[in-house]
Amino acid sequence: MADVALTKQRVAPDRVDRLREWMAEVKTRESEALETLAHEGMVAEAAFLDEGPEETYLFYYMEAEDVDAVHEAFESSPYEIDREHAAVLREVAAEEQPDEQPELLYHLVDGDAAREQDGGFSPGGVEPADAADESDGDPDAADESGDDSTE
């Protein structure tokens, strides 16, 4: 099963525009950014900005087989975009940072939806229990009779 993490970084009030500019640039360099995700072993990454009346936070959601390995790969990355990313994050960080990071309470993944979306990807490599019962691997074959009495 994949590891997930959510990090929280306080952003300096006068650096929010710089952060937005950088994130817009990352989106224009999507293929380069996706290459770094593959290098790091990352499955998914998302950045969120929470602008409150007194403080602004950058949240990062990461999903990977091993989040610790992702951090290590990022720190020693050969990619220019990763070095630029790290520099911008240092540049926009507020002087004081939160003592605590968000606590993961649960993480659910719908394996069927993930396979449909990713053309066969199954989180954790686990097939649903009913997959072996379907005739000839055709998911529609088991219900072609129209008989709903088994539900």
Secondary structure, DSSP 4 states (H G I P E B T S, - for coil): --EEEEEEEEE-GGGHHHHHHHHHHHHHTHHHHHHHHHHHTEEEEEEEEEE-SS-EEEEEEEEES-HHHHHHHHHT---HHHHHHHHHHHHHB-SS--SSPPPP------HHHHHHHHTS--GGGPPPGGGGGSGGG-TTGGGTT---TT-
